[in-house]
Amino acid sequence: MVDENTTTTRLLTLLNVSATKAGKKKWEPYVPAVKLNKRKSVRVMEDENPTAEDTPDVQMGDGDQEIAFAKEEMGPEDTTDPYEQHFGCNSVHLSEAARLSVDERAWNLQQSSRGRLGPTHESIPEGCDPGPSIMKGDAILDRLKKPSNARKGVPKDQHDLQNDLLSTLSTYRDLYLSSSSWENRKPTREAISLHLLNHITKKRRRVIKNNERISNATKAGNEPPEDIQDQGFTRPSVLILLPFRSSALAWFSALTTHTPSPEYQIENHTRFTSEYGLPSGAIDKLATAEPGTYPHDHVETFKGNVDDNFRVGIKLTRKSVKPFTEFYGCDIIMASPLGLRQSIQKEKNADYLSSIEMLVMDQLDALTMQNWDHVKFILDHLNKLPKEAHDTDFSRTKPWYLDGHSEYLRQSILLSAYETPETRQLYNARLKNVAGKIKTYKRWPPIEVPEGVDQSFLRFECGNPKDETDKRFNYFTTQLLPTILKSAVQSSNTVIFVPSYFDFVRVHNHFRKLSVSFTVLSEYSTNQEISRARQAFFSGQKSFLIVTERFHFYKRYKLRGIRNLVFYGPPDHPQFYSEYLSYPFLDDGVESLDVTCRVLYSKYDWFRLERIAGTEEAIELTKSL
């Protein structure tokens, strides 16, 4: 649980430092400036000096257009709006009992089905009433829905998926789509983008409405209203973590789908496309290849710009979308874990992440193939009290920010093609939304493999996950490998597939002590080393080839000369298993009886085993002996 004394001390320190800074601006009621052309602007969010491009103008000859614009934007106040209930000044979901249940991981679990999202597991803090788990319709503003409603030709199943997704997201519960298919990636992105825009727009409108109330009170000579807390410490409220620049381009396209021109102006669009797409004149060999040349998932993952070091701020106004805005002036931060970590380490603080209200993590399956420590580093810096004031108007800061409780209201949206222990731990331990959390689940069928291939699943016993790597290595070196080396058939033309790079290093070092010929392929192998290793193995010069999963994830080379396969552990990607079992048949004259496959596993390999053997068979394989 958050230490209340520590939080109070940090906040008081921040307030004292803010108050003693030379030249610190004092809070002043907002007074609209008079323009020569009789047009006036409304201040939006925390901007101190908004321009005509930053704030929507209202063309009126005279009168109080600030009030007129606020009424147009806000309409009558609706206290039943999900945004106001969850993120309002006094959130209906946030209570000491709810926070205590979350910190103690005391959740009430239930199963349900959510239309096109499929079956789900829902977790609600014990002793709490988060309200309805399904919204009738959605809470999207009509103005934002118009572009989507105007589009024609959207398949019914995608339309239904988006409606079910928006109804679920409108409850402001966390959502983990744990088996997102490639076919649904685009409609899913578009629905989530609409939800994000809706959130940012409602937040801006609440600020505009309170600006109007402050202005009216000032004109009447009254004190400002007391219930005007509508902001966080800093402006960014949405963080989208992605693996590649191509992913950022896809998300930016999804965001701008709901902000079409000429109604909206998309600034720096050419620059964004240039920096996050391929260079001018470059040919994408994956996107332009004949269908079937490369596996579909590989094409979808790696087409376009696959640079994994980027970060960009995006500012939204009523009439424009502005990428390349500096972080403290933007609404959305879109970044890779590596790029954002480098920014934090360079600036020596992550204050711009202090007020994140929505976190989106897409392609978690690809992020696990990168350095997962970067992801954990970012999550460790989310929703912390800032080190500096950054001209924060504390009279407008929501009380649960000041109390250090913002992480209990943050909505997190996780998207992945499959589950891993890392993503499940993230869901279990890092998501603390007091409104609850929802996870989809899938019963996996067995993966298709060439008929007749001899497959053996070899289980080693392990009672503690901390001992799993040592137990696996011990079983491999004392029982499985000696048996292979004694066999005249299996001691050659053998590939050893190792999912973890750390296990790969260990196995590699062990082979160095043996008097057997072998070669290796890892994600760090150069093109020259790859070419030499493949040729040496195919020609029989090397009897063993040790391969990492990340090598296959990034390169996807077809390997010839395989007759025997040893999986040091089941691969995370189930299709890798079937692909390697198909590679022996690239050589002429190979029959199913010529191929053997051994899979080493423990009960802690459940997620990976389920996707290969199927849910029903995996249950049998992991039953207690």
C-alpha positions in Angstrom: 0.0 0.0 0.0 1.1 3.6 -0.6 2.8 5.0 2.5 0.6 7.9 3.4 3.3 9.7 5.5 5.8 9.4 2.6 3.3 10.7 0.1 2.4 13.6 2.3 6.0 14.5 2.9 6.8 14.4 -0.8 3.8 16.6 -1.6 4.6 19.2 1.0 8.2 19.3 -0.3 6.9 19.8 -3.8 4.6 22.6 -2.7 7.3 24.3 -0.7 9.8 24.2 -3.5 7.1 25.4 -5.9 6.3 28.4 -3.6 9.9 29.5 -3.1 10.9 29.4 -6.7 11.9 32.8 -8.1 9.5 34.1 -10.7 6.9 31.4 -9.9 3.5 32.4 -11.4 0.7 32.9 -8.9 -2.8 31.6 -9.7 -4.9 34.2 -11.3 -8.5 33.9 -12.5 -8.7 33.6 -16.3 -9.9 36.7 -18.1 -10.4 36.3 -21.9 -8.3 38.6 -24.0 -10.1 41.0 -26.4 -9.0 40.6 -30.0 -9.1 43.4 -32.6 -11.3 41.3 -34.9 -13.8 40.7 -32.0 -12.9 37.0 -31.9 -12.0 35.4 -28.6 -10.3 32.2 -27.5 -11.0 29.8 -24.7 -8.0 28.5 -22.7 -7.7 24.8 -23.0 -6.1 22.5 -20.4 -2.9 24.0 -18.8 -1.8 26.2 -21.7 -0.7 29.6 -20.3 -0.7 31.4 -23.6 -3.0 29.6 -26.1 -2.9 30.6 -29.7 -5.8 30.7 -32.2 -4.6 27.3 -33.5 -4.5 25.8 -30.0 -8.0 26.7 -28.9 -11.3 26.7 -30.8 -12.6 30.2 -31.7 -16.2 31.2 -31.8 -17.2 33.8 -34.4 -19.6 36.2 -32.7 -20.1 39.9 -33.1 -20.5 40.7 -29.4 -21.7 39.1 -26.1 -20.1 36.6 -23.8 -18.9 34.0 -26.3 -17.0 32.2 -23.6 -20.2 31.2 -21.9 -21.8 30.3 -25.3 -18.9 28.2 -26.3 -18.8 26.4 -22.9 -22.5 25.6 -23.2 -22.0 24.3 -26.7 -19.1 22.1 -25.6 -20.4 20.9 -22.3 -24.2 20.9 -22.5 -26.0 20.0 -19.2 -23.7 18.4 -16.6 -24.3 14.7 -16.3 -23.1 13.2 -13.0 -23.9 9.7 -14.3 -21.4 10.0 -17.1 -18.8 7.2 -16.7 -15.9 9.7 -17.1 -17.2 11.9 -14.2 -17.9 8.9 -12.0 -14.5 7.4 -12.4 -12.2 10.4 -13.1 -14.2 13.1 -11.4 -13.0 15.2 -8.5 -14.6 12.7 -6.1 -14.4 9.3 -7.9 -17.3 6.9 -6.9 -14.9 4.0 -7.2 -12.0 5.2 -5.0 -12.3 4.3 -1.4 -10.0 3.1 1.3 -11.6 -0.3 1.3 -11.1 -0.6 -2.5 -7.5 0.4 -2.3 -6.9 -2.1 0.6 -8.4 -4.9 -1.4 -6.3 -4.1 -4.5 -3.1 -3.9 -2.5 -3.8 -7.2 -0.8 -4.9 -8.7 -4.2 -8.3 -9.6 -2.7 -10.4 -9.9 -5.8 -13.8 -11.4 -6.4 -13.5 -13.5 -9.6 -16.3 -14.2 -12.0 -16.7 -15.4 -15.6 -18.8 -13.8 -18.3 -19.1 -13.5 -22.0 -18.8 -10.2 -23.9 -20.1 -10.7 -27.4 -17.3 -10.6 -30.0 -14.7 -10.3 -27.3 -15.6 -13.8 -26.2 -15.4 -15.4 -22.7 -13.8 -13.3 -20.0 -12.5 -13.5 -16.4 -13.4 -10.4 -14.4 -11.8 -9.3 -11.1 -13.5 -6.9 -8.8 -12.0 -5.7 -5.5 -13.6 -7.4 -2.5 -16.2 -5.5 -0.7 -16.6 -2.9 -3.5 -19.5 -2.1 -5.9 -17.9 -0.9 -9.2 -21.3 -0.5 -10.9 -22.5 -2.3 -14.1 -19.9 -4.4 -15.8 -21.4 -3.8 -19.2 -22.6 -0.4 -20.5 -25.7 -0.2 -22.6 -24.2 1.3 -25.7 -21.2 3.5 -25.0 -20.3 6.9 -23.5 -18.7 8.3 -26.7 -19.6 11.9 -27.6 -21.8 12.2 -30.7 -19.3 14.6 -32.4 -16.6 12.0 -32.2 -18.7 9.2 -33.4 -19.8 11.0 -36.6 -16.7 10.0 -38.7 -17.1 6.3 -37.7 -20.8 6.3 -38.4 -20.2 7.9 -41.8 -17.9 5.1 -43.0 -19.6 2.4 -45.1 -18.6 -1.1 -46.0 -17.3 -2.1 -42.5 -17.9 -5.9 -42.1 -20.6 -6.7 -39.5 -18.3 -8.8 -37.3 -15.8 -5.9 -37.1 -18.6 -3.4 -36.3 -19.9 -5.7 -33.6 -16.4 -6.1 -32.2 -15.9 -2.4 -32.0 -19.3 -1.9 -30.3 -18.6 -4.6 -27.7 -15.1 -3.2 -27.1 -16.4 0.4 -26.6 -19.1 -0.8 -24.2 -16.5 -2.6 -22.1 -14.0 0.3 -22.2 -16.7 2.7 -21.2 -16.9 1.0 -17.7 -13.3 2.3 -17.2 -12.2 -1.1 -16.1 -8.8 -2.5 -17.1 -8.9 -4.7 -20.2 -6.5 -7.4 -21.3 -7.2 -8.9 -24.7 -4.9 -12.0 -24.4 -5.5 -13.6 -27.8 -5.9 -10.7 -30.2 -5.9 -11.9 -33.8 -4.2 -10.1 -36.7 -7.5 -9.8 -38.5 -9.0 -7.8 -35.6 -5.9 -5.5 -34.9 -7.1 -2.6 -37.1 -10.7 -2.4 -35.9 -9.5 -2.9 -32.3 -7.0 0.0 -32.7 -9.7 2.3 -34.1 -12.2 1.5 -31.3 -9.5 2.1 -28.6 -8.4 5.3 -30.3 -12.0 6.6 -30.2 -12.1 5.8 -26.5 -8.9 7.7 -25.9 -10.1 10.7 -27.9 -13.4 10.7 -26.0 -11.5 10.7 -22.7 -9.2 13.6 -23.7 -12.1 15.6 -25.1 -14.2 15.2 -21.9 -11.3 16.2 -19.8 -10.7 19.3 -21.9 -14.4 20.2 -21.8 -14.5 19.9 -18.0 -11.6 22.4 -17.8 -13.4 24.8 -20.2 -16.5 24.6 -18.1 -14.6 25.4 -14.9 -12.8 28.2 -16.7 -16.2 29.7 -17.4 -17.3 29.3 -13.8 -14.2 31.0 -12.5 -14.6 33.8 -15.1 -18.3 34.3 -14.1 -17.4 34.4 -10.4 -14.6 36.9 -11.0 -16.9 39.2 -13.0 -19.5 39.1 -10.2 -16.8 39.9 -7.6 -17.2 36.5 -5.9 -14.6 33.9 -4.7 -13.9 31.2 -7.3 -15.9 27.9 -6.8 -14.4 25.3 -4.6 -15.1 22.3 -6.7 -12.9 23.2 -9.7 -10.3 20.4 -9.3 -10.1 19.1 -12.8 -6.5 18.5 -13.7 -3.4 16.4 -12.8 0.1 17.5 -12.1 1.1 17.6 -15.8 -0.9 17.6 -19.1 -0.2 14.1 -20.7 -3.0 11.8 -19.7 -2.5 8.9 -22.3 0.5 6.7 -22.8 0.7 4.2 -25.7 3.7 1.8 -25.5 4.5 0.1 -28.8 7.4 -2.1 -30.2 8.1 -0.4 -33.5 7.8 2.9 -35.4 5.4 1.1 -37.9 3.1 0.4 -34.9 3.2 4.1 -34.0 2.2 5.0 -37.6 -0.7 2.5 -37.4 -1.9 4.0 -34.2 -1.5 7.6 -35.4 -3.6 6.6 -38.5 -6.3 5.1 -36.2 -6.4 8.4 -34.1 -6.7 10.6 -37.2 -9.5 8.3 -38.6 -11.7 10.0 -36.0 -10.4 13.5 -36.8 -11.0 13.8 -40.6 -10.1 16.9 -42.6 -11.2 19.5 -43.5 -12.9 19.7 -40.0 -9.6 18.9 -38.3 -6.1 20.0 -39.3 -3.4 17.4 -38.9 -0.1 19.3 -38.5 3.3 17.8 -39.4 1.6 14.9 -41.1 4.2 14.6 -43.8 7.0 14.7 -41.3 5.4 12.0 -39.1 4.8 9.8 -42.1 8.4 10.3 -43.2 9.9 9.6 -39.8 7.7 6.7 -38.9 7.4 5.1 -42.3 10.0 3.8 -44.7 12.4 6.3 -46.4 11.4 7.7 -49.7 12.1 5.2 -52.5 12.7 2.2 -50.1 11.0 -1.1 -51.0 9.5 -3.2 -48.3 10.4 -6.7 -49.3 7.9 -8.2 -46.8 4.9 -6.1 -47.9 5.7 -6.5 -51.6 6.5 -10.3 -51.6 4.2 -12.8 -53.1 1.6 -14.2 -50.5 3.1 -17.2 -48.8 6.7 -16.2 -49.3 6.9 -15.2 -45.6 4.6 -16.3 -42.7 1.7 -13.9 -42.3 2.5 -13.0 -38.7 6.1 -12.2 -39.7 4.9 -9.9 -42.5 2.4 -8.1 -40.2 5.0 -7.6 -37.4 8.0 -6.5 -39.4 6.6 -4.7 -42.5 7.4 -1.0 -42.5 9.8 0.9 -40.2 10.9 -1.5 -37.4 13.1 0.9 -35.5 12.4 0.3 -31.8 13.8 3.6 -30.4 11.3 6.4 -30.6 9.0 8.7 -28.6 6.6 11.4 -29.7 4.1 13.7 -28.0 0.7 14.4 -29.6 -1.4 17.4 -28.7 -5.1 17.5 -29.4 -7.3 20.6 -29.7 -10.9 20.9 -30.9 -9.7 21.5 -34.5 -6.2 20.0 -34.8 -3.9 17.1 -34.1 -0.3 18.1 -33.5 2.4 15.5 -33.4 6.0 16.4 -32.2 4.7 18.5 -29.3 7.0 18.5 -26.3 5.9 16.1 -23.6 4.7 18.7 -21.0 2.4 20.3 -23.6 0.9 17.2 -25.2 -2.0 15.0 -24.4 -0.7 11.6 -25.7 2.7 10.2 -25.4 3.4 7.4 -28.0 6.7 5.6 -27.5 8.7 2.4 -27.4 9.9 1.2 -24.0 13.5 1.8 -25.0 12.9 5.3 -26.4 10.9 6.4 -23.3 13.5 4.9 -20.9 16.3 6.8 -22.6 14.3 10.0 -22.3 13.7 9.4 -18.5 17.3 8.6 -17.9 18.5 11.6 -19.8 16.1 14.0 -18.0 16.6 12.2 -14.7 12.9 12.3 -14.0 9.6 11.1 -15.4 7.3 13.9 -14.2 5.4 13.8 -17.5 4.2 10.3 -16.6 2.8 11.5 -13.2 -0.8 12.1 -14.5 -1.3 9.2 -16.9 -4.9 8.2 -16.8 -4.9 5.7 -19.6 -2.2 3.2 -20.5 -2.3 1.2 -23.8 0.3 -1.5 -24.4 -0.1 -3.0 -27.9 1.7 -6.1 -29.3 2.9 -7.4 -25.9 4.0 -10.5 -27.7 6.5 -8.5 -29.6 7.5 -6.5 -26.6 8.4 -9.7 -24.7 10.8 -10.5 -27.6 12.6 -7.2 -26.9 14.0 -6.2 -23.5 11.2 -6.7 -21.0 13.3 -4.8 -18.4 12.5 -1.6 -20.3 8.7 -2.2 -19.9 9.2 -2.8 -16.1 11.3 0.4 -15.9 8.5 2.5 -17.5 5.8 1.0 -15.2 7.9 1.7 -12.2 7.8 5.4 -13.1 4.1 5.7 -13.8 1.8 7.8 -11.6 4.4 8.9 -9.2 4.5 12.4 -7.5 6.5 14.7 -9.7 9.9 16.0 -8.6 9.2 19.5 -9.8 6.0 21.7 -9.9 6.1 22.4 -13.7 3.8 25.5 -13.1 1.1 23.2 -11.7 -2.0 25.1 -10.4 -2.6 23.0 -7.3 -5.9 24.7 -6.7 -7.1 22.9 -9.9 -5.4 19.5 -9.1 -7.7 16.6 -8.3 -7.5 15.5 -4.7 -6.6 11.8 -5.5 -3.6 13.1 -7.4 -2.5 15.0 -4.3 -3.1 11.9 -2.2 -0.9 9.8 -4.5 -3.8 7.5 -5.5 -3.8 8.1 -9.3 -2.6 4.5 -10.1 -5.8 3.2 -8.5 -7.9 4.9 -11.2 -5.6 4.5 -14.2 -7.3 2.4 -17.0 -4.8 0.0 -18.6 -5.5 -1.7 -21.9 -3.3 -4.6 -22.9 -3.2 -6.3 -26.3 -1.4 -9.5 -27.1 -1.6 -12.4 -29.5 -1.0 -14.8 -26.6 -0.2 -14.9 -22.9 3.3 -15.3 -21.3 4.3 -15.4 -17.6 5.5 -11.8 -18.0 2.2 -10.5 -19.3 0.2 -12.4 -16.7 2.4 -11.0 -13.9 1.8 -7.6 -15.4 -1.9 -8.1 -15.3 -1.9 -9.6 -11.8 0.5 -7.3 -10.0 0.6 -4.0 -11.9 -3.0 -3.3 -12.7 -4.6 -1.7 -9.6 -7.7 -0.1 -11.0 -10.3 -0.1 -8.2 -13.1 -0.3 -10.9 -11.9 -3.8 -11.6 -10.2 -5.6 -14.5 -11.2 -7.9 -17.3 -9.2 -10.5 -19.2 -10.3 -12.5 -22.2 -9.3 -16.2 -22.4 -9.2 -18.8 -25.1 -9.2 -22.6 -25.2 -6.5 -23.5 -27.6 -6.7 -26.3 -30.1 -3.6 -28.5 -30.7 -1.4 -26.9 -33.4 -1.2 -28.7 -36.7 2.0 -30.6 -37.4 3.1 -32.9 -40.2 1.3 -36.3 -39.8 3.4 -39.2 -38.6 6.2 -37.3 -36.9 7.4 -38.8 -33.7 6.8 -36.3 -30.9 7.7 -36.9 -27.3 6.9 -34.5 -24.4 9.4 -35.0 -21.6 8.5 -33.6 -18.2 10.9 -32.8 -15.4 9.7 -32.1 -11.9 10.1 -28.8 -10.3 8.4 -27.5 -7.1 9.6 -23.9 -7.1 9.7 -21.5 -10.1 13.0 -20.1 -8.8 14.6 -23.5 -9.3 13.1 -24.1 -12.8 16.1 -23.0 -14.9 18.5 -25.1 -12.9 16.2 -28.1 -12.9 15.7 -27.8 -16.7 19.5 -27.6 -17.3 20.2 -30.5 -15.0 17.6 -32.7 -16.8 18.9 -31.7 -20.2 22.6 -32.4 -19.5 22.2 -35.5 -17.3 19.3 -37.4 -19.0 18.2 -36.1 -22.4 21.5 -35.0 -24.0 23.4 -38.2 -23.1 20.7 -40.3 -24.6 20.9 -38.3 -27.8 24.7 -38.5 -28.0 24.5 -42.3 -27.7 22.1 -42.6 -30.6 23.7 -43.0 -34.0 20.6 -41.4 -35.6 19.9 -38.5 -33.2 23.5 -37.5 -32.7 23.6 -35.7 -36.1 21.3 -33.4 -38.1 19.9 -32.2 -34.7 18.6 -28.7 -34.0 18.3 -27.6 -30.3 15.7 -24.8 -30.0 16.2 -22.7 -26.9 13.5 -20.1 -26.1 15.5 -18.0 -23.6 18.8 -16.3 -24.5 20.1 -16.9 -20.9 19.4 -20.6 -21.3 21.1 -20.5 -24.7 24.3 -19.1 -23.2 24.3 -21.9 -20.6 23.7 -24.7 -23.2 26.2 -23.1 -25.5 28.9 -23.2 -22.8 28.1 -26.8 -22.0 28.5 -27.9 -25.6 31.9 -26.2 -25.6 33.0 -28.8 -23.1 31.8 -31.7 -25.2 33.7 -33.3 -28.0 30.9 -32.8 -30.6 30.7 -30.6 -33.6 28.1 -27.8 -33.3 27.3 -24.3 -34.4 24.9 -21.6 -33.1 22.4 -19.0 -34.3 21.2 -16.2 -32.1 19.7 -12.8 -32.5 23.2 -11.4 -32.2 24.6 -13.4 -35.2 25.9 -11.4 -38.1 24.7 -12.2 -41.7 28.1 -13.8 -42.4 27.9 -16.0 -39.3 24.3 -17.0 -40.2 25.3 -18.0 -43.7 28.3 -20.0 -42.4 26.3 -21.8 -39.7 23.4 -22.7 -42.1 25.8 -24.1 -44.7 27.9 -26.0 -42.2 24.8 -27.7 -40.7 23.1 -28.5 -44.0 26.3 -30.0 -45.4 26.9 -32.2 -42.3 30.0 -30.5 -41.2 28.3 -29.7 -37.9 26.1 -32.2 -36.2 24.2 -29.9 -33.9 22.7 -26.4 -34.4 21.7 -24.4 -31.4 19.0 -21.8 -32.1 17.3 -19.1 -30.0 13.7 -18.2 -30.4 14.5 -14.6 -30.8 16.7 -15.5 -33.8 13.7 -17.1 -35.5 11.4 -14.3 -34.5 13.5 -11.6 -36.2 15.0 -13.6 -39.1 12.6 -16.4 -39.9 15.1 -18.4 -42.0 14.1 -21.8 -43.2 16.7 -24.3 -42.1 17.6 -27.4 -44.1 19.2 -30.6 -43.1 17.1 -31.2 -39.9 16.2 -34.7 -39.0 15.9 -34.4 -35.2 14.4 -31.6 -33.1 15.0 -30.9 -29.5 13.0 -28.1 -27.9 14.8 -27.1 -24.7 11.4 -25.5 -23.8 8.2 -25.0 -25.7 8.4 -21.8 -27.9 6.3 -18.8 -27.0 5.1 -18.6 -30.6 3.2 -21.8 -31.3 3.7 -21.4 -35.1 7.4 -21.7 -34.6 6.9 -25.3 -33.4 5.0 -26.3 -36.5 7.4 -24.4 -38.8 10.4 -26.3 -37.4 8.6 -29.6 -37.8 8.0 -28.8 -41.4 11.6 -27.8 -42.2 12.9 -31.5 -42.5 10.6 -31.9 -45.5 12.3 -29.1 -47.4 14.8 -31.8 -48.3 14.0 -34.4 -51.0 13.1 -37.9 -49.9 12.4 -37.2 -46.2 9.5 -39.2 -44.7 7.7 -38.6 -41.4 9.4 -41.7 -39.9 12.8 -40.1 -40.4 12.0 -37.1 -38.1 12.0 -37.1 -34.3 10.9 -34.3 -31.9 11.6 -34.0 -28.2 10.0 -31.3 -26.1 11.3 -30.6 -22.6 8.8 -29.0 -20.2 7.6 -28.5 -16.6 4.3 -27.4 -15.2 5.6 -23.8 -15.3 5.5 -24.0 -19.1 1.7 -24.0 -19.1 1.1 -21.0 -21.3 3.4 -22.2 -24.1 2.5 -25.9 -23.7 -1.2 -25.0 -24.0 -0.7 -23.3 -27.4 1.1 -26.3 -28.8 -0.6 -29.4 -27.4 -4.0 -27.7 -27.0 -5.7 -26.8 -23.7 -7.2 -30.3 -23.1 -3.9 -32.1 -23.7 -1.9 -29.6 -21.7 -4.1 -30.2 -18.7 -3.2 -33.9 -18.9 0.5 -33.2 -19.4 0.7 -31.0 -16.4 -1.3 -33.1 -14.0 0.4 -33.9 -10.7 2.1 -37.3 -10.9 
